[in-house]
Amino acid sequence: MSGTPSKPTRVGLADKNPLIQAALRQLLNADERFELVHVSSDCQEFLLRVAETPIDVGVIGWIIGPCDGRIILDHVEPGTRIVVYTGDENKSVPSQVMAHGGAAFVSKMEQPEVLLDTIAAVAAGRMIFPYIDVRTINDNPLTTLTRRELEVLSDLASGRTNKQIARDLGVSLNTVKFHVRNLFQKLGVNSRGQAIALYLRS
């Protein structure tokens, strides 16, 4: 098949539903374009596994306790492209995925082949967002934040202090304060509470 890479795309899965895990495992293992590297049941396990065993593309659910897909998108290893595969009918989810650096959004209402082709397209460098009205993208203030600012904001939303964030990110306390000031300015807020509320609403 033309266009098939010499090496299969390394894929990691994260979904809280064992039935979805089993179905996706079967789909990916049957397609020579992909190598399924690991399967996780929650966001923390997924992030740990990706850090230990790098992948090309991650396929994740949107709600995978104890957090949601935004945490993965904000903290996943650089270079890992993420496809969000979910049955969540909230129309804001695709734009949230894009705002947080995701590569694609696929609804679980789609045929399995759509997901497989999306993974292949993402591995080739494309972004797939069929449900987004691109005119609304700039309406989300989170799109103005850098990746590091999004990391800091998601840590704030998780209840971490500046010192804890500095330790987690391996940077100085002053650097964290600098990022916090910048993201406050970009979001037009004056407090952590306002920033977190905007993050959770976006």
PANU-968851 format. One record per residue (C-alpha): x, y, z; chain; residue number from 1. Coordinates in nm, 3 decimals. Example, Ala and Ser with C-alpha at 12.3 -4.5 7.8 and 13.67 -1.06 7.14 Angstrom:
BEGIN
@east = 1.230&north = -0.450&up = 0.780&c = A&k = 1
@east = 1.367&north = -0.106&up = 0.714&c = A&k = 2
END
This chain:
BEGIN
@east = 0.000&north = 0.000&up = 0.000&c = A&k = 1
@east = 0.152&north = 0.331&up = -0.109&c = A&k = 2
@east = 0.201&north = 0.587&up = 0.164&c = A&k = 3
@east = 0.252&north = 0.320&up = 0.430&c = A&k = 4
@east = 0.555&north = 0.418&up = 0.644&c = A&k = 5
@east = 0.851&north = 0.181&up = 0.664&c = A&k = 6
@east = 0.797&north = 0.157&up = 1.036&c = A&k = 7
@east = 0.453&north = 0.134&up = 1.197&c = A&k = 8
@east = 0.325&north = 0.429&up = 1.396&c = A&k = 9
@east = 0.371&north = 0.371&up = 1.768&c = A&k = 10
@east = 0.037&north = 0.426&up = 1.943&c = A&k = 11
@east = -0.066&north = 0.453&up = 2.308&c = A&k = 12
@east = -0.426&north = 0.436&up = 2.431&c = A&k = 13
@east = -0.598&north = 0.587&up = 2.734&c = A&k = 14
@east = -0.965&north = 0.517&up = 2.803&c = A&k = 15
@east = -1.150&north = 0.443&up = 3.125&c = A&k = 16
@east = -1.386&north = 0.194&up = 2.957&c = A&k = 17
@east = -1.245&north = -0.163&up = 2.935&c = A&k = 18
@east = -1.476&north = -0.241&up = 2.641&c = A&k = 19
@east = -1.343&north = 0.055&up = 2.443&c = A&k = 20
@east = -0.988&north = -0.049&up = 2.532&c = A&k = 21
@east = -1.051&north = -0.402&up = 2.403&c = A&k = 22
@east = -1.215&north = -0.281&up = 2.082&c = A&k = 23
@east = -0.936&north = -0.035&up = 2.003&c = A&k = 24
@east = -0.671&north = -0.290&up = 2.090&c = A&k = 25
@east = -0.825&north = -0.530&up = 1.837&c = A&k = 26
@east = -0.857&north = -0.261&up = 1.569&c = A&k = 27
@east = -0.499&north = -0.139&up = 1.602&c = A&k = 28
@east = -0.344&north = -0.483&up = 1.623&c = A&k = 29
@east = -0.522&north = -0.578&up = 1.300&c = A&k = 30
@east = -0.383&north = -0.279&up = 1.108&c = A&k = 31
@east = -0.021&north = -0.308&up = 0.994&c = A&k = 32
@east = 0.016&north = 0.070&up = 0.992&c = A&k = 33
@east = 0.024&north = 0.073&up = 1.372&c = A&k = 34
@east = 0.209&north = -0.078&up = 1.666&c = A&k = 35
@east = 0.012&north = -0.063&up = 1.992&c = A&k = 36
@east = 0.269&north = 0.014&up = 2.261&c = A&k = 37
@east = 0.059&north = 0.048&up = 2.577&c = A&k = 38
@east = -0.296&north = 0.086&up = 2.710&c = A&k = 39
@east = -0.387&north = 0.297&up = 3.014&c = A&k = 40
@east = -0.704&north = 0.341&up = 3.219&c = A&k = 41
@east = -0.642&north = 0.692&up = 3.354&c = A&k = 42
@east = -0.453&north = 1.009&up = 3.268&c = A&k = 43
@east = -0.176&north = 0.972&up = 3.525&c = A&k = 44
@east = -0.093&north = 0.619&up = 3.412&c = A&k = 45
@east = -0.090&north = 0.734&up = 3.049&c = A&k = 46
@east = 0.147&north = 1.025&up = 3.115&c = A&k = 47
@east = 0.382&north = 0.800&up = 3.311&c = A&k = 48
@east = 0.387&north = 0.534&up = 3.040&c = A&k = 49
@east = 0.450&north = 0.788&up = 2.763&c = A&k = 50
@east = 0.739&north = 0.934&up = 2.964&c = A&k = 51
@east = 0.889&north = 0.585&up = 3.007&c = A&k = 52
@east = 0.810&north = 0.449&up = 2.659&c = A&k = 53
@east = 0.770&north = 0.719&up = 2.393&c = A&k = 54
@east = 0.499&north = 0.690&up = 2.128&c = A&k = 55
@east = 0.416&north = 0.876&up = 1.808&c = A&k = 56
@east = 0.041&north = 0.917&up = 1.862&c = A&k = 57
@east = -0.176&north = 0.892&up = 2.171&c = A&k = 58
@east = -0.547&north = 0.812&up = 2.145&c = A&k = 59
@east = -0.727&north = 0.928&up = 2.457&c = A&k = 60
@east = -1.077&north = 0.967&up = 2.593&c = A&k = 61
@east = -1.183&north = 1.312&up = 2.709&c = A&k = 62
@east = -1.284&north = 1.213&up = 3.062&c = A&k = 63
@east = -1.032&north = 0.967&up = 3.204&c = A&k = 64
@east = -1.023&north = 1.014&up = 3.580&c = A&k = 65
@east = -0.891&north = 1.155&up = 3.795&c = A&k = 66
@east = -0.863&north = 1.430&up = 3.533&c = A&k = 67
@east = -0.973&north = 1.514&up = 3.182&c = A&k = 68
@east = -0.801&north = 1.527&up = 2.847&c = A&k = 69
@east = -0.677&north = 1.882&up = 2.901&c = A&k = 70
@east = -0.432&north = 1.759&up = 3.164&c = A&k = 71
@east = -0.283&north = 1.507&up = 2.922&c = A&k = 72
@east = -0.264&north = 1.764&up = 2.643&c = A&k = 73
@east = -0.090&north = 2.013&up = 2.871&c = A&k = 74
@east = 0.161&north = 1.767&up = 3.021&c = A&k = 75
@east = 0.231&north = 1.499&up = 2.760&c = A&k = 76
@east = 0.588&north = 1.452&up = 2.641&c = A&k = 77
@east = 0.683&north = 1.698&up = 2.362&c = A&k = 78
@east = 0.654&north = 1.544&up = 2.018&c = A&k = 79
@east = 0.366&north = 1.315&up = 2.113&c = A&k = 80
@east = 0.062&north = 1.393&up = 1.898&c = A&k = 81
@east = -0.275&north = 1.338&up = 2.063&c = A&k = 82
@east = -0.606&north = 1.227&up = 1.910&c = A&k = 83
@east = -0.907&north = 1.272&up = 2.139&c = A&k = 84
@east = -1.163&north = 0.996&up = 2.079&c = A&k = 85
@east = -1.477&north = 1.054&up = 2.280&c = A&k = 86
@east = -1.851&north = 1.020&up = 2.301&c = A&k = 87
@east = -1.880&north = 1.350&up = 2.488&c = A&k = 88
@east = -2.147&north = 1.552&up = 2.306&c = A&k = 89
@east = -2.036&north = 1.890&up = 2.446&c = A&k = 90
@east = -1.984&north = 2.101&up = 2.135&c = A&k = 91
@east = -1.697&north = 2.290&up = 2.300&c = A&k = 92
@east = -1.475&north = 1.980&up = 2.331&c = A&k = 93
@east = -1.319&north = 1.993&up = 1.981&c = A&k = 94
@east = -1.219&north = 2.357&up = 2.026&c = A&k = 95
@east = -1.079&north = 2.277&up = 2.372&c = A&k = 96
@east = -0.873&north = 1.996&up = 2.220&c = A&k = 97
@east = -0.732&north = 2.234&up = 1.961&c = A&k = 98
@east = -0.669&north = 2.510&up = 2.216&c = A&k = 99
@east = -0.466&north = 2.272&up = 2.433&c = A&k = 100
@east = -0.249&north = 2.150&up = 2.148&c = A&k = 101
@east = -0.430&north = 1.834&up = 2.041&c = A&k = 102
@east = -0.381&north = 1.707&up = 1.686&c = A&k = 103
@east = -0.728&north = 1.567&up = 1.618&c = A&k = 104
@east = -1.079&north = 1.505&up = 1.746&c = A&k = 105
@east = -1.287&north = 1.199&up = 1.654&c = A&k = 106
@east = -1.637&north = 1.124&up = 1.779&c = A&k = 107
@east = -1.715&north = 0.770&up = 1.893&c = A&k = 108
@east = -2.022&north = 0.796&up = 1.670&c = A&k = 109
@east = -1.791&north = 0.767&up = 1.367&c = A&k = 110
@east = -1.703&north = 0.437&up = 1.201&c = A&k = 111
@east = -1.382&north = 0.274&up = 1.333&c = A&k = 112
@east = -1.211&north = 0.332&up = 0.999&c = A&k = 113
@east = -1.240&north = 0.707&up = 1.056&c = A&k = 114
@east = -1.036&north = 0.678&up = 1.375&c = A&k = 115
@east = -0.771&north = 0.462&up = 1.209&c = A&k = 116
@east = -0.736&north = 0.698&up = 0.913&c = A&k = 117
@east = -0.719&north = 0.995&up = 1.152&c = A&k = 118
@east = -0.435&north = 0.833&up = 1.349&c = A&k = 119
@east = -0.246&north = 0.775&up = 1.024&c = A&k = 120
@east = -0.306&north = 1.134&up = 0.912&c = A&k = 121
@east = -0.192&north = 1.273&up = 1.247&c = A&k = 122
@east = 0.123&north = 1.059&up = 1.233&c = A&k = 123
@east = 0.193&north = 1.219&up = 0.895&c = A&k = 124
@east = 0.171&north = 1.565&up = 1.048&c = A&k = 125
@east = -0.188&north = 1.663&up = 0.977&c = A&k = 126
@east = -0.447&north = 1.808&up = 1.215&c = A&k = 127
@east = -0.806&north = 1.677&up = 1.191&c = A&k = 128
@east = -1.092&north = 1.880&up = 1.338&c = A&k = 129
@east = -1.405&north = 1.814&up = 1.129&c = A&k = 130
@east = -1.648&north = 1.964&up = 1.381&c = A&k = 131
@east = -1.484&north = 2.302&up = 1.438&c = A&k = 132
@east = -1.600&north = 2.630&up = 1.292&c = A&k = 133
@east = -1.258&north = 2.787&up = 1.250&c = A&k = 134
@east = -1.411&north = 3.133&up = 1.285&c = A&k = 135
@east = -1.464&north = 3.064&up = 1.656&c = A&k = 136
@east = -1.108&north = 2.954&up = 1.737&c = A&k = 137
@east = -0.984&north = 3.302&up = 1.824&c = A&k = 138
@east = -1.279&north = 3.347&up = 2.061&c = A&k = 139
@east = -1.106&north = 3.117&up = 2.310&c = A&k = 140
@east = -0.847&north = 3.317&up = 2.510&c = A&k = 141
@east = -0.656&north = 2.996&up = 2.591&c = A&k = 142
@east = -0.532&north = 2.991&up = 2.231&c = A&k = 143
@east = -0.312&north = 3.291&up = 2.319&c = A&k = 144
@east = -0.116&north = 3.099&up = 2.584&c = A&k = 145
@east = 0.213&north = 2.922&up = 2.523&c = A&k = 146
@east = 0.245&north = 2.551&up = 2.598&c = A&k = 147
@east = 0.434&north = 2.626&up = 2.920&c = A&k = 148
@east = 0.170&north = 2.880&up = 3.028&c = A&k = 149
@east = -0.098&north = 2.616&up = 2.970&c = A&k = 150
@east = 0.104&north = 2.373&up = 3.183&c = A&k = 151
@east = 0.121&north = 2.626&up = 3.465&c = A&k = 152
@east = -0.251&north = 2.704&up = 3.435&c = A&k = 153
@east = -0.352&north = 2.338&up = 3.445&c = A&k = 154
@east = -0.132&north = 2.292&up = 3.753&c = A&k = 155
@east = -0.303&north = 2.589&up = 3.917&c = A&k = 156
@east = -0.639&north = 2.430&up = 3.838&c = A&k = 157
@east = -0.516&north = 2.111&up = 4.007&c = A&k = 158
@east = -0.455&north = 2.305&up = 4.330&c = A&k = 159
@east = -0.075&north = 2.315&up = 4.317&c = A&k = 160
@east = 0.117&north = 2.604&up = 4.473&c = A&k = 161
@east = 0.382&north = 2.804&up = 4.286&c = A&k = 162
@east = 0.655&north = 2.611&up = 4.471&c = A&k = 163
@east = 0.501&north = 2.276&up = 4.376&c = A&k = 164
@east = 0.467&north = 2.385&up = 4.014&c = A&k = 165
@east = 0.831&north = 2.499&up = 4.007&c = A&k = 166
@east = 0.941&north = 2.161&up = 4.140&c = A&k = 167
@east = 0.719&north = 1.968&up = 3.897&c = A&k = 168
@east = 0.840&north = 2.163&up = 3.594&c = A&k = 169
@east = 1.203&north = 2.183&up = 3.704&c = A&k = 170
@east = 1.215&north = 2.563&up = 3.691&c = A&k = 171
@east = 1.272&north = 2.840&up = 3.944&c = A&k = 172
@east = 0.996&north = 2.993&up = 4.155&c = A&k = 173
@east = 1.054&north = 3.328&up = 3.982&c = A&k = 174
@east = 1.000&north = 3.162&up = 3.644&c = A&k = 175
@east = 0.665&north = 3.025&up = 3.759&c = A&k = 176
@east = 0.565&north = 3.370&up = 3.888&c = A&k = 177
@east = 0.665&north = 3.515&up = 3.550&c = A&k = 178
@east = 0.442&north = 3.266&up = 3.366&c = A&k = 179
@east = 0.153&north = 3.332&up = 3.605&c = A&k = 180
@east = 0.178&north = 3.709&up = 3.547&c = A&k = 181
@east = 0.187&north = 3.657&up = 3.171&c = A&k = 182
@east = -0.112&north = 3.425&up = 3.161&c = A&k = 183
@east = -0.312&north = 3.658&up = 3.388&c = A&k = 184
@east = -0.242&north = 3.942&up = 3.145&c = A&k = 185
@east = -0.330&north = 3.736&up = 2.837&c = A&k = 186
@east = -0.653&north = 3.608&up = 2.992&c = A&k = 187
@east = -0.751&north = 3.947&up = 3.131&c = A&k = 188
@east = -0.786&north = 3.821&up = 3.489&c = A&k = 189
@east = -0.653&north = 3.939&up = 3.824&c = A&k = 190
@east = -0.656&north = 3.626&up = 4.040&c = A&k = 191
@east = -0.593&north = 3.254&up = 4.039&c = A&k = 192
@east = -0.961&north = 3.191&up = 4.095&c = A&k = 193
@east = -1.058&north = 3.387&up = 3.785&c = A&k = 194
@east = -0.790&north = 3.215&up = 3.576&c = A&k = 195
@east = -0.896&north = 2.869&up = 3.692&c = A&k = 196
@east = -1.264&north = 2.945&up = 3.630&c = A&k = 197
@east = -1.183&north = 3.055&up = 3.275&c = A&k = 198
@east = -0.968&north = 2.746&up = 3.219&c = A&k = 199
@east = -1.243&north = 2.510&up = 3.335&c = A&k = 200
@east = -1.506&north = 2.692&up = 3.131&c = A&k = 201
@east = -1.304&north = 2.702&up = 2.807&c = A&k = 202
END
